[in-house]
Amino acid sequence: MEIDKTEALLQKFHYKFERKHDKLIVESDFSFRVIADFSNPNKIILSDRLFGWNFLTGLVEMSLKNAMIYNFIGGLILVLFYIYMPTVFNHLTTKILCIGIFFWILIWTVYYLIKAESIKRTLTNWNK
């Protein structure tokens, strides 16, 4: 697996990226990065990070998998409040707001998953 070959292809196709030693950090839209670690000569280690201000975690930096767990737990807490405090959540606008929040999280999770898999697949195919 050659880091120089991958770097040349990223430049050729106008990807925003940064090279740090044996790692290429490919930047994507909406505060998302895919990190390709070339320290092992036999395989590439790919990971992803949400950083800065993003639509799933706010200002907290974490991987996409952890963001999905974080939002799932937040959704469970919201549902528990919804079930155990019916007087507060009895209004139609509050129900619509809760459903809107769930759809917002779902849409951005799917967006980031597609973006991550697309970049990871591209990097993997270039290095075969």
C-alpha positions as CSV (number, residue, x, y, z in Angstrom):
1,M,0.0,0.0,0.0
2,E,1.6,3.2,-1.1
3,I,0.9,6.5,0.6
4,D,2.5,8.5,-2.2
5,K,0.3,6.9,-4.9
6,T,-2.8,7.7,-2.8
7,E,-1.7,11.2,-2.2
8,A,-1.2,11.8,-5.9
9,L,-4.6,10.5,-6.7
10,L,-6.2,12.7,-4.0
11,Q,-4.5,15.7,-5.5
12,K,-5.5,14.7,-9.0
13,F,-9.2,14.5,-8.0
14,H,-9.1,17.7,-5.9
15,Y,-9.8,16.2,-2.5
16,K,-8.9,18.3,0.5
17,F,-6.4,16.3,2.6
18,E,-3.5,16.7,4.9
19,R,-0.5,14.3,5.3
20,K,0.9,13.6,8.8
21,H,3.8,11.1,8.7
22,D,2.1,7.8,7.7
23,K,-1.4,9.2,7.8
24,L,-3.6,10.9,5.2
25,I,-6.5,12.9,6.7
26,V,-9.1,13.4,4.0
27,E,-11.5,16.3,4.8
28,S,-15.1,16.2,3.7
29,D,-18.1,18.4,4.0
30,F,-19.8,19.4,7.3
31,S,-16.9,18.8,9.7
32,F,-16.2,15.2,8.7
33,R,-12.8,13.5,8.2
34,V,-11.6,10.1,7.1
35,I,-8.2,9.0,8.3
36,A,-6.1,6.5,6.3
37,D,-3.2,5.1,8.3
38,F,-0.5,3.6,6.2
39,S,1.9,2.6,9.0
40,N,1.2,-1.1,8.4
41,P,2.7,-2.0,5.0
42,N,0.2,-4.9,4.5
43,K,-3.1,-3.0,5.0
44,I,-4.6,0.4,5.4
45,I,-6.4,1.2,8.6
46,L,-9.4,3.5,7.9
47,S,-11.2,5.5,10.6
48,D,-13.5,8.5,10.6
49,R,-14.0,11.5,12.9
50,L,-16.7,14.1,13.4
51,F,-15.0,17.3,14.6
52,G,-15.8,21.0,15.2
53,W,-19.4,21.9,14.8
54,N,-21.4,19.1,13.1
55,F,-25.1,18.2,13.0
56,L,-24.8,15.0,15.1
57,T,-22.6,15.8,18.0
58,G,-22.4,19.6,18.2
59,L,-18.9,20.6,19.4
60,V,-17.9,17.1,20.7
61,E,-15.3,15.3,18.6
62,M,-15.9,11.6,18.1
63,S,-16.1,8.8,15.6
64,L,-19.3,8.2,13.6
65,K,-20.0,5.0,15.4
66,N,-19.8,6.7,18.8
67,A,-22.0,9.5,17.5
68,M,-24.7,7.0,16.5
69,I,-24.5,5.5,20.0
70,Y,-24.6,9.0,21.6
71,N,-27.7,9.9,19.6
72,F,-29.4,6.6,20.3
73,I,-29.0,7.1,24.0
74,G,-30.1,10.7,23.7
75,G,-33.2,9.5,21.8
76,L,-34.0,6.9,24.5
77,I,-33.8,9.6,27.2
78,L,-36.1,11.8,25.1
79,V,-38.6,8.9,24.7
80,L,-38.5,8.2,28.5
81,F,-39.2,11.8,29.2
82,Y,-42.0,11.6,26.7
83,I,-43.5,8.6,28.4
84,Y,-43.2,9.5,32.0
85,M,-44.1,13.2,31.8
86,P,-47.3,13.2,29.7
87,T,-48.4,16.6,31.0
88,V,-45.3,18.4,29.6
89,F,-45.4,16.5,26.3
90,N,-49.2,16.6,25.8
91,H,-49.1,19.4,23.2
92,L,-49.1,18.6,19.5
93,T,-46.2,21.0,18.8
94,T,-44.0,19.1,21.3
95,K,-44.8,15.8,19.6
96,I,-44.0,17.3,16.2
97,L,-40.7,18.7,17.6
98,C,-39.7,15.3,19.0
99,I,-40.5,13.6,15.6
100,G,-38.5,16.3,13.9
101,I,-35.5,15.8,16.1
102,F,-35.5,12.1,15.3
103,F,-35.7,12.7,11.6
104,W,-33.0,15.3,11.8
105,I,-30.7,12.8,13.5
106,L,-31.6,10.0,11.1
107,I,-31.0,12.1,8.0
108,W,-27.6,13.3,9.1
109,T,-26.5,9.9,10.3
110,V,-27.3,8.4,6.9
111,Y,-25.5,11.3,5.2
112,Y,-22.3,10.8,7.2
113,L,-22.5,7.0,6.7
114,I,-22.8,7.3,3.0
115,K,-20.0,9.9,2.9
116,A,-17.7,7.7,5.0
117,E,-18.2,4.5,3.0
118,S,-17.8,6.4,-0.2
119,I,-14.4,7.8,0.8
120,K,-13.3,4.5,2.4
121,R,-14.2,2.5,-0.7
122,T,-12.4,5.0,-2.9
123,L,-9.2,4.8,-0.9
124,T,-9.4,1.0,-0.7
125,N,-10.0,0.6,-4.5
126,W,-7.1,2.9,-5.3
127,N,-4.7,0.8,-3.2
128,K,-5.5,-2.6,-4.7
